[in-house]
Amino acid sequence: MSGLLRTISTRTAPALRGSMITQKASVYTRPAKSPISAAETAIGLGVFTLAILGPSGWVLANIESYKKK
């Protein structure tokens, strides 16, 4: 029985793997078209920091009102 399963799996496995979608990363090795200034970097980091830490800070600042509910 195991020989039969081995034969079936060796014949069907490549067919099943061939239908999978392969993803390619779009990585470019060229330098940027225009350099990013320090102000743009600071603004970008500030926005990301606010987007990530803002909601958690809001919850921690208002935790007493959430406990009452």
C-alpha positions in Angstrom: 0.0 0.0 0.0 2.8 2.4 0.8 4.4 1.8 -2.5 1.2 2.7 -4.3 0.9 6.0 -2.3 4.6 6.8 -3.0 4.0 6.3 -6.7 0.9 8.5 -6.7 2.5 11.2 -4.7 5.7 11.4 -6.9 3.5 11.7 -10.0 1.0 14.2 -8.7 3.3 16.4 -6.5 5.0 18.3 -9.5 1.6 18.9 -11.1 0.2 20.4 -7.9 3.3 22.5 -7.3 3.3 23.8 -10.9 -0.1 25.5 -10.5 1.0 27.7 -7.6 1.4 31.4 -8.2 5.0 32.6 -7.8 5.5 36.0 -6.4 8.4 38.2 -7.5 9.7 41.0 -5.4 10.1 44.3 -7.2 13.5 45.3 -6.0 15.4 48.0 -7.9 19.1 48.4 -7.6 19.2 51.9 -9.0 19.5 55.0 -6.8 16.4 57.1 -6.2 15.3 59.5 -8.9 15.3 62.4 -6.5 17.0 62.5 -3.1 14.8 62.7 0.0 15.5 65.7 2.2 16.0 65.6 6.0 12.7 67.5 6.4 10.8 64.9 4.4 12.4 62.1 6.4 11.4 63.8 9.7 7.9 64.3 8.5 7.5 60.7 7.4 8.9 59.3 10.6 6.6 61.6 12.6 3.5 60.5 10.7 4.4 56.9 11.2 5.1 57.4 14.9 1.8 59.2 15.3 -0.1 56.5 13.4 1.4 53.7 15.4 1.6 55.2 18.9 -1.3 57.6 18.7 -4.2 55.1 19.2 -2.4 53.3 22.1 -1.7 56.6 23.7 -5.3 57.6 23.5 -6.4 54.4 25.1 -3.9 54.8 27.9 -4.8 58.4 28.5 -8.5 57.5 28.8 -8.2 54.1 30.5 -10.2 55.2 33.6 -13.3 56.0 31.4 -12.9 52.6 29.7 -12.8 50.9 33.1 -16.2 52.5 34.1 -18.0 51.1 31.0 
